[in-house]
Amino acid sequence: MDFEKIKNENKNVIIYYRNNLNEGLIGIIASRLKDYFNKPSIVITKSNNSLKASARSTSSYNIGSFNQIIN
């Protein structure tokens, strides 16, 4: 994971995708990214024939509200 690249992208929400992440780790990774950059984060990986994701909010942005908009 290239933290400098993520930092330099200067986006409001971090979206990180890798097709080979362990499903059990995506929540931990999302939480660490959120803590390190103080930005909402979404981590996505491929599992069988579907995508699995985990998201973490910050106190200034509720990522759950975003999820309601796209569903």
VEXPAFI-571894 format. One record per residue (C-alpha): residue in three letters; x, y, z. Coordinates in steps of 0.5 Angstrom, whole numbers, padded with zeros to 4 digits, always signed. Layout:
BEGIN
AlaXYZ
...
END
This chain:
BEGIN
Met+0000+0000+0000
Asp+0003+0007-0002
Phe+0001+0012+0003
Glu+0005+0017+0000
Lys+0001+0016-0006
Ile-0006+0016-0002
Lys-0004+0022+0001
Asn-0002+0026-0005
Glu-0009+0024-0009
Asn-0012+0029-0004
Lys-0019+0026-0004
Asn-0025+0027+0001
Val-0026+0020+0001
Ile-0021+0014+0000
Ile-0023+0008-0004
Tyr-0018+0003-0004
Tyr-0019-0003-0008
Arg-0014-0010-0009
Asn-0017-0016-0012
Asn-0013-0021-0007
Leu-0014-0018+0000
Asn-0016-0023+0005
Glu-0024-0021+0007
Gly-0022-0021+0014
Leu-0017-0016+0014
Ile-0021-0011+0010
Gly-0025-0008+0016
Ile-0018-0007+0019
Ile-0015-0004+0013
Ala-0021+0001+0012
Ser-0020+0003+0020
Arg-0013+0004+0019
Leu-0013+0008+0013
Lys-0019+0013+0016
Asp-0015+0014+0023
Tyr-0008+0015+0019
Phe-0011+0020+0014
Asn-0017+0023+0018
Lys-0022+0021+0012
Pro-0028+0017+0011
Ser-0025+0010+0007
Ile-0028+0004+0003
Val-0024-0002+0002
Ile-0026-0007-0003
Thr-0023-0014-0005
Lys-0026-0019-0010
Ser-0029-0025-0007
Asn-0031-0031-0011
Asn-0035-0028-0017
Ser-0037-0021-0013
Leu-0034-0015-0009
Lys-0034-0015-0002
Ala-0033-0008+0002
Ser-0032-0005+0008
Ala-0033+0003+0010
Arg-0031+0007+0016
Ser-0034+0014+0017
Thr-0030+0020+0021
Ser-0034+0025+0026
Ser-0035+0030+0020
Tyr-0038+0025+0015
Asn-0043+0019+0016
Ile-0041+0014+0010
Gly-0048+0011+0012
Ser-0051+0017+0009
Phe-0047+0015+0002
Asn-0049+0008+0002
Gln-0057+0010+0003
Ile-0056+0014-0003
Ile-0053+0009-0008
Asn-0058+0004-0006
END
